Amino acid sequence: MEAGSGELDEEVVEELAAIKTVRGIVDWIVGSTAGGTEPSASTAAAALTGGSPVAVGSPVAVGSSPAVGSSPDLGSAVVGDPVGAIPLRRFVVEPEILPAPAGAAPTDLAGSRFLLVEGGLGVGLALATRLEQAGAEARILAADDAGLVDQIRAGAGADGLVWIASADPGADEHAILPGAFPALRAAALGGSRRVLIATGNGGRFGRARATATATGAPADPSAVDALEHARRADAGEFVVRPTPGAGLAGLVRTIAREVPGLALRLVDVEPKDEPRRIADSLLAELLTPGGPLVVGYREGARATLRVRPAGAGGAGSLPAGLGPSSVVLLTGGARGITAAVAVELARRSGCTVELIGRTLPPAGPEDPATAGAADAPALRRALIETGVRRPAEIEARVSRLLAEREVRATLATLRGLASSVRYHAVDVRDGAAVAAVVADVYARHGRLDGLVHGAGVLADRLLRDKTPESFDRVYRTKVDGARALLAAVRDDVGFVALFGSVAGVFGNRGQADYAAANDALDTLAGAAAGRFAGRIVSVDWGPWASPAAAGGGMVSAELAREYARRGIGLIDPADGVAALLSELAGPPDGPAQVVYMCAEAEAFDA
Ligand SMILES: NC(=O)c1ccc[n+]([C@@H]2O[C@H](COP(=O)([O-])OP(=O)(O)OC[C@H]3O[C@@H](n4cnc5c(N)ncnc54)[C@H](OP(=O)(O)O)[C@@H]3O)[C@@H](O)[C@H]2O)c1
């Protein structure tokens, strides 16, 4: 997973712009290539065909906070470690009933100050009453209050911030991610001693299967009435609304890793419950130290989520019915691990492959001035020799050239394997553009048999350094992209896979945005379960490896050792792709979230 994926991180640009001398530039280049912080030049297609390095991720963007760099990126692969030493395992994530919290008896809260961010459920009022009865001062504000962040910083919720607004199905954009990030960040970074966030997924994290809205699954996808689909789309039936609180669990898991002293809890509730009953559950969790980070309440029973080992995913090596006349759309599929999936799908089925990515397709062969430079350091030298001097420009051009090479290599491989290949240069955050691509696919082929949403970017920074803009970019690439795709595809699609990460399941330092985004994908997949003729599943990957043959790599041996020390192995690309295809060959009612990693869940307790 590449930091910024083709875009030069703004903070890198700032850093580079500040360097005034050629000596400084040289030092920067040497430093940025020596420490394992170079952006990925991943090519998963090349990985499978023995080309340049695969899809490796960066734990931090070039030149970013060393505090993050010391923590491995759980959503990215590294090179040069013992691939295959720990076998790839499949896990599911399920609710587990817990005893009621101990120590929830009425407490004397005299003199303490709580800030309640209320939605439309009326829970804030009920909770404020209880807090005031215990002697506390409780203020209620709305999530869209312009002074909210300042109030938090000034200590209005010094003893506790309770973010209730996100549990409301009608929550406005300030109450949910990414809009809620600045206020929650302020609370976590010193504004409050306790932070409790509520979500409204029914008290069991949305695990109850949604009622199917599909009218039936025709055997021949091309027989679906496109006009009927268009009519239902026009009527707004497929608008994928923000699920109450999506992504907040991933954020909470990451805050817990970055701010260990904070009393932190996410509580999933059923928004239709009595407000007083919800308030009782929230108060009990607010005043209970320790315990699981994420809990849910349904009809008074308390539960948490557990990651459990599960048997193999499917009974085949290819989604049912996939053949040369099938069509599969993959976002991010021209690069990285999603390209590896595209190549293998085409190899095994001969299907048509449609790809989405931002990199513009290269117009022709590469300029001879750089064509001989095999990797990023060589490209930097080649560009400097051609007279490019500004470091920011050098880095932007290196990133672009590597991305173009990767796209070119993937398309070349696919042309030899797929019935046909088309690449759409589109940003998945642009909902209208995504809808237009999907409509174009239906118009040309009359069908869509499978969808893989693999587009994603990293912009790792600790919370204290993470800007709302950067959070927004990482979050929206995954989540807005998924929503746009789910709104555009017809119900007869044969499978939908959303690529998530263990960062969402366990949290990871420096990845509040990425963890939240991946966690939101899990929620979106759960909410859409049952809608499609085929399977929808969010696949939370552990880190993938680059084959040794690919050589090079962006992550230091030190980082590889850190993974190994924690018992986290790297997914062999061939194993990862095979596991995915087998998962998608499973029954349509399989779990909406699976985790694949070369580790036990306990490895992430550290
Ligand atoms: N590699 C791992 O170890 C790992 C582990 C866990 C999860 N994952 C997940 O797997 C997926 C792929 O990861 P990767 O490591 O292969 O990453 P990568 O090499 O950086 O590839 C990311 C892909 O997403 C595309 N992309 C990024 N932003 C986009 C946007 N706004 N619109 C359209 N396309 C966009 C990129 O193409 P352009 O730059 O051309 O847009 C590229 O094709 C990600 O979702 C990641 O979270 C990977």
The ligand as an SDF file (V2000), in Angstrom:
LIG
                    3D

 48 52  0  0  0  0  0  0  0  0999 V2000
   -0.4790   -4.3250    0.2990 N   0  0  0  0  0  0  0  0  0  0  0  0
   -0.8280   -4.7190    1.5070 C   0  0  0  0  0  0  0  0  0  0  0  0
   -0.0410   -5.3000    2.2500 O   0  0  0  0  0  0  0  0  0  0  0  0
   -2.2270   -4.4540    1.9910 C   0  0  0  0  0  0  0  0  0  0  0  0
   -2.5670   -4.8600    3.2870 C   0  0  0  0  0  0  0  0  0  0  0  0
   -3.8410   -4.6160    3.7490 C   0  0  0  0  0  0  0  0  0  0  0  0
   -4.7820   -4.0210    2.9280 C   0  0  0  0  0  0  0  0  0  0  0  0
   -4.4300   -3.6340    1.6760 N   0  0  0  0  0  0  0  0  0  0  0  0
   -5.4520   -2.9860    0.8490 C   0  0  0  0  0  0  0  0  0  0  0  0
   -5.3770   -3.4460   -0.4750 O   0  0  0  0  0  0  0  0  0  0  0  0
   -5.6150   -2.3780   -1.3830 C   0  0  0  0  0  0  0  0  0  0  0  0
   -4.4580   -2.2360   -2.3450 C   0  0  0  0  0  0  0  0  0  0  0  0
   -3.2880   -1.9910   -1.5970 O   0  0  0  0  0  0  0  0  0  0  0  0
   -1.8450   -1.9290   -2.3010 P   0  0  0  0  0  0  0  0  0  0  0  0
   -0.8500   -2.1690   -1.2550 O   0  0  0  0  0  0  0  0  0  0  0  0
   -1.8580   -2.7490   -3.5020 O   0  0  0  0  0  0  0  0  0  0  0  0
   -1.7840   -0.3820   -2.6380 O   0  0  0  0  0  0  0  0  0  0  0  0
   -1.1030    0.3870   -3.8670 P   0  0  0  0  0  0  0  0  0  0  0  0
   -0.0560   -0.4110   -4.5100 O   0  0  0  0  0  0  0  0  0  0  0  0
   -0.7700    1.7250   -3.3530 O   0  0  0  0  0  0  0  0  0  0  0  0
   -2.3350    0.4990   -4.8680 O   0  0  0  0  0  0  0  0  0  0  0  0
   -3.4220    1.3170   -4.5730 C   0  0  0  0  0  0  0  0  0  0  0  0
   -4.2830    1.3990   -5.8110 C   0  0  0  0  0  0  0  0  0  0  0  0
   -5.3800    2.2780   -5.5630 O   0  0  0  0  0  0  0  0  0  0  0  0
   -5.4710    3.2160   -6.6490 C   0  0  0  0  0  0  0  0  0  0  0  0
   -6.0430    4.4400   -6.1150 N   0  0  0  0  0  0  0  0  0  0  0  0
   -5.6290    5.1630   -5.0430 C   0  0  0  0  0  0  0  0  0  0  0  0
   -6.4210    6.2250   -4.8650 N   0  0  0  0  0  0  0  0  0  0  0  0
   -7.3640    6.1810   -5.8330 C   0  0  0  0  0  0  0  0  0  0  0  0
   -8.4610    7.0040   -6.1680 C   0  0  0  0  0  0  0  0  0  0  0  0
   -8.7690    8.0740   -5.4440 N   0  0  0  0  0  0  0  0  0  0  0  0
   -9.2000    6.6720   -7.2440 N   0  0  0  0  0  0  0  0  0  0  0  0
   -8.9110    5.5700   -7.9820 C   0  0  0  0  0  0  0  0  0  0  0  0
   -7.8900    4.7470   -7.6960 N   0  0  0  0  0  0  0  0  0  0  0  0
   -7.1240    5.0530   -6.6440 C   0  0  0  0  0  0  0  0  0  0  0  0
   -4.0270    3.3760   -7.1130 C   0  0  0  0  0  0  0  0  0  0  0  0
   -3.9320    3.7850   -8.4340 O   0  0  0  0  0  0  0  0  0  0  0  0
   -3.6030    5.3150   -8.8300 P   0  0  0  0  0  0  0  0  0  0  0  0
   -2.4940    5.7710   -7.9350 O   0  0  0  0  0  0  0  0  0  0  0  0
   -3.2810    5.2260  -10.2610 O   0  0  0  0  0  0  0  0  0  0  0  0
   -4.8750    6.0360   -8.5560 O   0  0  0  0  0  0  0  0  0  0  0  0
   -3.5480    1.9450   -7.0110 C   0  0  0  0  0  0  0  0  0  0  0  0
   -3.9530    1.2290   -8.1380 O   0  0  0  0  0  0  0  0  0  0  0  0
   -5.8490   -1.1420   -0.5380 C   0  0  0  0  0  0  0  0  0  0  0  0
   -7.2240   -0.9500   -0.3930 O   0  0  0  0  0  0  0  0  0  0  0  0
   -5.2150   -1.5030    0.7820 C   0  0  0  0  0  0  0  0  0  0  0  0
   -5.8340   -0.8390    1.8540 O   0  0  0  0  0  0  0  0  0  0  0  0
   -3.1740   -3.8280    1.1890 C   0  0  0  0  0  0  0  0  0  0  0  0
  1  2  1  0
  2  3  2  0
  2  4  1  0
  4  5  1  0
  4 48  2  0
  5  6  2  0
  6  7  1  0
  7  8  2  0
  8  9  1  0
  8 48  1  0
  9 10  1  0
  9 46  1  0
 10 11  1  0
 11 12  1  0
 11 44  1  0
 12 13  1  0
 13 14  1  0
 14 15  2  0
 14 16  1  0
 14 17  1  0
 17 18  1  0
 18 19  2  0
 18 20  1  0
 18 21  1  0
 21 22  1  0
 22 23  1  0
 23 24  1  0
 23 42  1  0
 24 25  1  0
 25 26  1  0
 25 36  1  0
 26 27  1  0
 26 35  1  0
 27 28  2  0
 28 29  1  0
 29 30  1  0
 29 35  2  0
 30 31  1  0
 30 32  2  0
 32 33  1  0
 33 34  2  0
 34 35  1  0
 36 37  1  0
 36 42  1  0
 37 38  1  0
 38 39  2  0
 38 40  1  0
 38 41  1  0
 42 43  1  0
 44 45  1  0
 44 46  1  0
 46 47  1  0
M  CHG  2   8   1  16  -1
M  END
$$$$
